[in-house]
Amino acid sequence: MADLRVNVAGVEFKNPVIPASGAFGYGREYEAFYPLSKLGGLSIKGTTLEPRQGNPGPRVAETPSGMLNSVGLQNGGLEKFLSYELPNLVTKDTRIIANIAGATIEDCAELAGRLNGTAVDMIELNISCPNVKHGGAAFGTSCESASAITAAVRKASDKPLMVKLSPNVTSIADIAKAVEAEGADAVSLINTLLGMRIDIKTGRPILKNNVGGLSGPAVFPVAVRMVWQVANAVKIPVMGMGGISTWEDAVEMMMAGASAIQIGAALFSNPYAPVEIIDGLNKYCDDNNIKCISDIVGTVKPW
Ligand SMILES: Cc1cc2nc3c(=O)[nH]c(=O)nc-3n(C[C@H](O)[C@H](O)[C@H](O)COP(=O)(O)O)c2cc1C
């Protein structure tokens, strides 16, 4: 058995496989399939200060090799997470990553501050949300707004801070450098790519929100490219995600520079994907005489 432990920003994960925010809820539904203790950790559904209903449906659509979603951060709010989900999660012997989101910098800082002193292991700050005070462009789409939100959350939080980057930018490496400079301990990427589908019979977009986020195998090469670029641009660790559905994908993402990986859309077609990937990584290490999975991180040999 290889050593699958990885360390991301001082947090040790028993293995590098982590269900991604929004694809795993708070783990309750998946416990029917396997104990959550098998996982390196889990990233909870994006949590906001107040409960949110999310966007009206239809809010998911199939695409070739992927899916579009416009769920719109439906969640029970911070209080419900603290009083109902977190007490359950702490009994599961896995790392808890609190994915947080807000429409203003102040909301995100307050969320982060209220997680101080809780059993949450790490914060994942989703900066793909619209900045309502500044015209609605997502925080993650400019170095200035990404820096500002990271600085405020860094100041408010005493937890390891991972900033989750948006791929809907010209240079994701520049955004990564900007958040690193403001004290991010790690970055995770990619969030979904903006997409759109139209029903040609009605002429209407399939999603009620008109546009949504693309994820699943279709985005994998984009995610690998971005993880590679970011890993080469910053010194802090990178968590890679976007289209991973097999252990081979996980190895590829880690070779690109990811210290750990997250699984999103693949869970909807195969709830066992995370445990199959953990088993696959173990066998891959044994077959290739790799003692520690962390030894493969960033080992791609570019031409
Ligand atoms: C239905 C759905 C809901 C999502 N909700 C969130 C969310 O609340 N917060 C977040 O940071 N990312 C969210 N994501 C993005 C995923 O965590 C992940 O970054 C993205 O889907 C790429 O990974 P994948 O291709 O493995 O799905 C969501 C994705 C999907 C498919």
The ligand as a Gaussian input file, in Angstrom:
#p B3LYP/6-31G(d) Opt

LIG

0 1
 C      -24.310000      21.126000      -9.813000
 C      -23.032000      21.844000      -9.465000
 C      -23.009000      22.734000      -8.388000
 C      -21.826000      23.412000      -8.057000
 N      -21.818000      24.234000      -6.966000
 C      -20.663000      24.853000      -6.594000
 C      -20.613000      25.653000      -5.424000
 O      -21.584000      25.778000      -4.672000
 N      -19.425000      26.274000      -5.124000
 C      -18.301000      26.110000      -5.903000
 O      -17.241000      26.689000      -5.578000
 N      -18.319000      25.332000      -7.006000
 C      -19.472000      24.705000      -7.356000
 N      -19.484000      23.892000      -8.478000
 C      -18.252000      23.734000      -9.272000
 C      -17.514000      22.450000      -8.921000
 O      -17.140000      22.424000      -7.550000
 C      -16.263000      22.286000      -9.803000
 O      -15.391000      23.380000      -9.582000
 C      -16.595000      22.236000     -11.296000
 O      -17.815000      21.585000     -11.518000
 C      -15.488000      21.549000     -12.121000
 O      -15.286000      20.223000     -11.703000
 P      -16.015000      18.952000     -12.413000
 O      -15.798000      19.086000     -13.886000
 O      -15.370000      17.745000     -11.795000
 O      -17.484000      19.067000     -12.075000
 C      -20.647000      23.211000      -8.826000
 C      -20.677000      22.315000      -9.897000
 C      -21.840000      21.624000     -10.224000
 C      -21.823000      20.646000     -11.376000

